[in-house]
Amino acid sequence: MASAQEDLREAVERLALPGKQAIRRVAAPGRTADRMALRFDESYTAWVGSLSDLPGEVVLETLQRIDGALLELARPEHRALWTDAELCASEAWETLRSLAREAVSQLEAAE
């Protein structure tokens, strides 16, 4: 069984994928963004709950920025950004992918 940190890392790695790769990997046409966001939320919550010591401040800050970006995207006025087409093309999702790539590097360095 995967640890909470392994689950989180996998969820962040999926968020870091270019849109078309994410669509193929998640295999939920039309719901890719929803599935990735939910997976991150669940794994992030489990990871935080499993911590006995706080991780490095930089890692935690980047993960909080990802969480905040997803919360912003979840606002009703951004509903149109949750399509597979927008996942591939929108600046908001590219910003999120950039944060996720940063977090993957930080998680790898912390291991």
Buried (B, 14 or more C-beta within 10 A) or exposed (E): EEEBBEBBBBBBBBBBBEBEEBBEEBEBEEBBBBBBBEBBBEBBEBBBEEEEEEBEEEBBEBBEBBBEBBEBBBEEEEEEBBBBEBBBEBEBBBBBBEBBBBBBEBBEEEE
